[in-house]
Amino acid sequence: MRENVATPNAPAAIGPYSQAVKVRAAEMLFCSGQIPLDPATGQVAGGTPAEQARRVMENLRAVVEAAGFSMDDIVKTTIYLADLGSFADVNKVYEGFFPPGSFPARATVQVAALPKGAAVEIDAFAAR
């Protein structure tokens, strides 16, 4: 149902993402952006972008699993960073939430600000 697409005729991925993910699916999940809020307190968790990215990915995983999907079902994400300088640190955390070689397609953008002063927000699309 899911096939990672890679071609030498386009630039190779420069991080933990695929050029494209081909899906033949009947069931889809669209996840709203998650910021690094601790679900118990509602407060931003983590002082560094990497720590915040871990909380964001844990929140995203909780939403995905609550819908009966898994992280392996995610085919596209968008990462929003308050500072693109944190790209490498966030990549290291993000990479650990997916099986090697099976990364979703992804876009990463720098934004002027995120809710509650967060450094990272990530949304996702899953299919199976």
ABEGO torsion letter per residue (X at the ends): XBBBBBBAABBBBABBBBABBBBBBABBBBBBBBBBBBAAAGBBBEABAAAAAAAAAAAAAAAAAAAGBBAAABABBBBBBABAAAAAAAAAAAAAABBBGABBBBBBBBBABBBGGBABBBBBBBBX
